[in-house]
């Protein structure tokens, strides 16, 4: 059957905006399948390469201050968490979490033979690959593949964004990218898309056009399910009127609805602070701190904080020494925040970076990020981490 080019393009606009909605969501027209207590992971990507040394600050280290005579954050300005460590002045909520036992800080996280390209290093983090491997599927996407193998009610992953990251693209299954369940529902219920879906409901060929219509039909069903579930228990808490604040409120509402979602993914940036780092990092950390503070308060009030593991990562850290432009250049190893009421280990989980032992001015990693992924997959999501990551990585003990 021939179709008009304009019709094809319009149909494609909804399908590609959702970026390959998982086909299994159509089975979810009914009661939720996940009881309260569903373990959830929320990933916050700090895009652009966040400066870890000005995030978790070695306030008694003279080398830090000599390397950053203008950029170093003085001990009196840092938010104290231990005698040796302070956090960036904007991260007051993270310091509160540290003191109440719900924050873990992993230092020196990276991978062998690091790449300083934003795109390549982010690909390595997204795919959980080695620096000399090129993989087309993401670690969360392969988690979806593994969970969906032979099951009729597989879990899913949602990214609060307009475009799906590589991390959520599997070999067979993909996560879903959306900014707002209501907006996706409104778009999917426009008469044009409904008419096209109805007229092509019986086509099951494997031609590209038929695949597009099939994807669009799945999008309509998924949008309907997610929107209806999100209305069951919407968060009524106050969140900052920022992009991240709105996104975390959306995630909280979906968690409270017990939608069949185990992984949520959201980004903040850009942390690529070659120039004017002080002001840029302050602004971004203020947005992150205030949004996360509201999110944690909301989860605690709903009795769900123990069920949610929130963690941050960035594709690389920055160099130890400041540059001539009031910033820092691309580096290597970095720190990660782990936030949950269900942590088994809290506080500073390993040694701070050794500034006496650098690799041509860069920090040396001693925790492979894939060990963190393996731990989350195995101990929190109770999945086969070795199958998903392609090899066995030692599990850490923070959960």
C-alpha positions, 0 to 999 in steps of 0.5 A: 500500500502506498502512503503519502510522504506527508503522512509518513513524516507526521507519523514518524515524528511521534514514533521517533520523538518517543524513540522506540517505545518498548513494545511490552507496555501494551500489556500494562493496560490495567492494575500496576504489577509492582507492589510498594517496595519496588527497588528503583534506581535514579541515575543523574548524569552530570554532563560535560565532565564535572570537576570532582576536586571542587565537589569533594574538597580535600580541605587540608591538602596543600597540593590542592591549594597550590595547584588551584591558587584562585580556583581552590575552595577554602576550608572556611567556605566548604560545607564540612563533612569530616576534618579532612573533607568538605563539599562544595558550598552549594551542596548543603543537602548532600552534607545533610544526607552525609550526616544522617547516614544516607550518603556515600561518596566513592572517590577515584572512579574511572576506567583504564586508559581513559579517553578525554573526548566528551563523546567517546568517554560518555559512550564508554560510560553508557555502554559499560565497555572498555576504552578499546571496545565499541559497543552499540548497546547501553548497560541499562538497555541490556538490563532491559534485554535480560529482564525481558527474556521470556517474560510477559511483564518485563520491567522498563526504564524511563529517561526524562528527556526528549532524546533517549541516551545510548545507556538505555538502548538495548539490543532488543529492547529500549527505554522510553524518553519523555519530558512529561507524561501529560504532554506525551499523552496529549500528543499521542491522542491527537486525532491525526495519530489516532486515525493513522493507528486505526487504519494501519492496525492490521498490518504486520509486515516487516517493511520500514513503513509498517515498522514505523506504524507499529512503533507509533501504535506502541507509543500510543498505548505506552503514553496512555498507560504512563499518563494514567498511572502517573495520575494515581499518586502525583507528588504534591510536594514543593519542588524548585521551578527548575528543569531538574526540579520539575524532572525529579518531581515527575520521577517521584510521581511515577515512583509513587504510582508503582508503575513498572519502572525500575530505572529512571535517568536524568541529566544536568549540565553542562559542567564543561568548565574550561572558563568561568568555572566558579560561577558555572559550577555554583549555578549547576550545583545550586540547581542540583542541591535544591532539586535533590533536597526536595526529592529526598524529602518527598521520598521520605514523606512517602516512605519510599526513601529506602527503596530508591538508590540515587547516584551521580556520574560524569564522563570524566573529572578535570585536571588537578591544576587550574588553567589560565582562564579561571577553569579546568581542562578535561581530566580522568578519575572522578567521584560519585555520590550514592544517595539512599536510605538503603545504603549498607555503607555510608560516608567516605567509602574510600581514600581521597585522590592522592595528589602526590601520585598523578599521571601527567597531572591527572588523577589515577583511578582505583575504582572501575565504574563497571564495578559500581554498575555490577553492584547496582545490577546484582544487589539492587536490581537483582539481575544477572550483572555478568550477562549484562556487562559481558564479564564478571566484575567484583561487587562493592559493599555499599549495598 
